[in-house]
């Protein structure tokens, strides 16, 4: 899920960066920036930081279990 607050903040920053002559169109430009950013970001495959951290933790647990099993197998083969 894409954080709409971040998109709004980025759109506002882009609109604020417009040259002084273009600032009269600031509100319209900000709305356009927001629409373009939303479309672009929704078309890519992203995950939330929370989901990423959960998957990373699950992978670390799996790696540790694999390490333990590999050691047990090596010990059994050594006997």
Helices and strands as residue ranges (DSSP letters): H 4-16, G 20-25, H 26-42, H 49-78
